[in-house]
Amino acid sequence: MVAKPLVPPAGPEPVMRVTAVTKRYGERTVLDVERLDVLKGEVLALMGPSGSGKTTLLRILATLETPTTGQVSLDGAAWGPPNGAAGPVSPARLLAWRRRVTYVGQNPVLFSGTVFDNVNLPLAIRCRVGPGARAAVEEMLERVGLAALAAARTASLSAGEAQRVALARALVSRPDVLLLDEPTANLDPANVAVIEKTLIEAVEMWRPAVVLVTHNLFQARRLGRRTGLIVGGRLIELGETEAVFSYPQDARTASFVKGEMVF
């Protein structure tokens, strides 16, 4: 199964904006992004060498890490260092942010219990119970091809099945922003196809903003409406995916899309 490109309607709206965000550990700067908009109804694919800061950026967008300077805004709400322009973030505001933004890491963390219980968790947290919630979970399990494993214990799952459960759990509450960190790394083509198809359907159904970190150049080209390249913590190129691959503006991008080493 071959995924088709995700093309949002004209004039997509920014849902999230990164402004002058840095992340430092001691004297080492691992991320320095001056500006990045995350748009409603598109997949933004982020590529880059290992250790370039891609995962750090996702974790900041998910409020799992605090930027050293700068801020991220989500429809007017701001997230940044306590002494920054955004000021301290109250627990209520942080909870509201995290209910709208979902992060799926490369190595999914599933809870003990059944597949159904894991996918149902975001709805249970939001006090969504009853037939409607059950139907939503069953529909999502059907979409990721795991309806037959609803009662299976998570400890019995393969790596591909576990990643599909993690994606279903992330999507069942229909977040406004979906952050995916190498969601198909080390998976076989069948699992990759299911995950990509499910992602496409989600974008078409309710138009979340999706940020996809991937080392797979073919996947970035298949799924990304826009694509960016991060090198040394800096976003050195960002544009329409076909333009980035066919007419890169930075020599490092040209080397990267050819499969050459970029430092």
C-alpha positions in Angstrom: 0.0 0.0 0.0 1.4 3.3 -1.1 0.6 6.4 0.9 -0.5 9.5 -0.9 0.7 13.0 -0.2 -1.2 15.0 2.4 -2.3 18.4 1.0 -4.2 20.7 3.2 -6.8 23.2 1.9 -5.5 26.6 0.8 -4.5 28.9 3.5 -3.9 26.6 6.5 -4.1 28.2 9.9 -1.1 28.3 12.3 -2.0 26.2 15.3 1.4 26.4 17.0 4.3 28.8 16.7 7.9 28.5 17.8 9.6 31.8 18.5 13.3 32.2 19.3 13.4 28.8 21.1 16.8 27.5 22.4 17.6 24.6 24.6 21.0 24.5 26.4 22.5 22.0 28.7 25.3 23.8 30.5 27.4 25.5 27.8 26.1 23.2 25.0 23.3 24.5 22.8 21.3 21.6 21.3 18.5 23.6 19.8 18.2 27.1 18.3 15.1 27.6 16.2 14.2 31.2 15.4 10.8 30.7 13.9 8.6 27.8 13.0 4.8 27.6 12.4 2.9 24.4 12.7 -0.1 24.6 10.5 -3.6 23.1 10.8 -4.4 20.2 8.6 -0.9 19.3 7.4 2.0 17.0 8.0 5.2 18.9 8.7 8.1 16.4 8.2 11.3 17.2 10.0 14.5 15.5 9.0 18.1 15.7 10.2 21.1 13.7 11.3 21.0 11.8 14.6 21.6 14.2 17.5 20.5 17.3 15.5 17.8 18.4 18.0 14.7 17.0 16.4 13.5 15.0 19.4 14.3 17.9 21.7 12.1 20.2 19.6 9.2 17.7 19.8 9.5 17.3 23.5 9.4 21.1 23.9 6.3 21.3 21.8 4.7 18.6 24.0 5.8 20.6 27.2 7.9 17.6 28.2 10.9 19.9 28.3 11.2 23.6 29.0 13.1 25.8 26.5 16.0 27.7 27.8 14.8 30.9 26.0 12.0 31.8 23.7 8.5 30.4 23.7 6.0 28.2 21.9 2.4 29.4 21.5 -0.7 27.3 21.0 -3.6 29.4 19.8 -2.5 32.3 22.1 -1.4 30.2 25.1 2.3 30.3 25.6 4.9 27.9 27.0 8.4 28.8 27.9 10.9 29.3 30.7 9.3 30.6 34.0 11.4 33.8 33.8 10.6 34.4 30.1 7.9 36.4 28.4 5.3 33.7 28.8 5.8 33.7 32.6 5.1 30.7 34.9 2.6 28.1 33.6 -0.2 27.1 35.9 -1.0 23.4 36.3 -4.5 24.1 34.8 -3.0 25.7 31.7 -0.4 23.0 31.3 -3.2 20.3 31.6 -5.2 22.2 29.0 -2.2 22.2 26.6 -1.5 18.5 27.1 -5.1 17.6 26.3 -4.7 19.3 22.9 -1.2 18.1 22.0 -0.3 14.4 21.9 3.3 13.0 21.7 4.2 9.5 20.5 7.8 8.5 21.0 9.9 6.1 19.0 9.7 3.5 21.7 6.0 3.4 22.7 5.2 3.1 26.4 2.1 1.0 26.9 0.5 0.3 30.3 -0.2 -3.1 31.6 -3.6 -4.4 30.7 -5.4 -4.9 27.4 -5.0 -3.2 24.1 -8.5 -1.8 24.6 -7.7 -0.4 28.0 -4.6 1.4 26.5 -6.5 3.0 23.7 -9.4 3.9 26.0 -7.1 5.7 28.5 -7.3 9.2 27.0 -11.1 9.1 27.0 -11.3 7.7 30.5 -9.0 10.6 31.7 -11.4 13.0 30.1 -14.4 11.2 31.8 -15.7 10.1 28.4 -17.4 6.8 29.2 -20.3 4.8 27.9 -21.3 3.5 24.4 -19.9 6.5 22.6 -16.4 6.1 24.1 -16.4 2.3 23.4 -17.4 2.9 19.8 -14.6 5.4 19.4 -12.0 3.0 20.7 -13.4 0.1 18.6 -13.3 2.3 15.5 -9.7 3.4 16.1 -8.6 -0.3 16.7 -10.3 -1.2 13.4 -8.4 1.6 11.6 -5.0 0.3 12.9 -5.9 -3.3 12.2 -6.0 -4.4 15.8 -9.7 -5.0 16.4 -9.1 -8.7 16.8 -6.5 -8.0 19.6 -8.7 -5.7 21.7 -8.6 -8.1 24.6 -4.9 -9.1 24.2 -2.4 -8.1 26.9 0.0 -5.5 25.8 3.0 -7.7 26.9 2.1 -10.1 24.1 2.4 -7.6 21.3 5.0 -7.3 18.6 6.9 -4.1 18.1 4.7 -3.1 15.2 1.5 -3.9 17.0 2.7 -1.9 20.1 3.4 1.1 17.9 0.0 0.9 16.3 -1.6 0.7 19.8 0.4 3.9 20.7 -0.8 5.7 17.6 -4.5 4.6 18.1 -4.2 5.8 21.7 -2.8 9.2 20.5 -5.6 9.6 17.9 -8.7 8.4 19.8 -9.2 11.8 21.5 -8.7 13.7 18.3 -5.9 16.1 19.4 -5.3 19.4 17.7 -1.6 18.7 17.4 0.0 15.3 16.9 3.8 14.9 17.5 5.4 11.8 16.1 9.0 10.8 16.7 10.1 8.1 14.3 6.8 6.3 14.5 7.8 3.6 12.0 11.5 3.1 12.8 12.6 -0.5 12.5 9.1 -1.7 11.5 8.3 -4.0 8.6 6.6 -2.6 5.5 3.2 -3.9 6.4 3.2 -2.0 9.8 4.6 1.1 8.1 1.8 1.0 5.6 -0.9 0.7 8.3 0.6 3.6 10.3 0.9 5.9 7.3 -2.6 5.1 6.1 -4.1 5.8 9.6 -2.2 9.1 9.8 -3.5 10.1 6.4 -7.1 9.3 7.4 -6.8 11.3 10.6 -5.6 14.4 8.8 -8.4 14.1 6.3 -11.0 13.5 9.0 -10.4 16.3 11.5 -7.3 18.2 10.2 -4.9 18.0 13.1 -1.5 19.7 12.8 1.1 16.9 12.6 4.8 17.2 13.2 6.6 14.0 12.0 10.2 13.4 12.8 11.7 10.8 10.5 15.0 9.6 9.1 13.1 8.0 6.2 13.5 10.4 3.3 10.9 8.5 1.3 8.4 8.8 4.1 9.0 12.5 4.4 8.4 12.9 0.7 5.3 10.7 0.8 3.6 12.3 3.8 5.0 15.8 4.3 3.1 18.9 2.9 6.2 20.8 4.1 9.5 19.5 5.0 12.3 20.9 7.2 15.9 20.0 7.8 17.5 20.5 11.2 21.3 20.4 11.5 23.2 21.2 14.6 20.0 22.3 16.4 19.2 24.9 13.7 16.4 24.7 11.1 18.4 25.3 8.0 15.7 24.7 5.4 11.9 24.7 5.4 9.5 24.6 2.5 7.1 22.7 0.3 8.2 19.1 0.3 8.8 18.8 -3.4 10.7 22.1 -3.5 13.0 21.0 -0.6 13.8 17.7 -2.3 14.0 18.9 -5.9 15.4 22.5 -5.5 17.1 22.7 -2.0 18.3 26.1 -1.1 21.1 25.0 1.2 24.0 22.8 0.1 23.6 20.7 3.3 20.0 19.9 2.3 21.1 18.9 -1.2 23.7 16.5 0.4 21.2 15.1 2.9 18.4 14.3 0.4 21.1 12.5 -1.7 21.8 10.3 1.3 25.2 11.9 2.0 26.5 12.6 5.5 25.7 16.1 6.8 27.7 17.6 9.7 
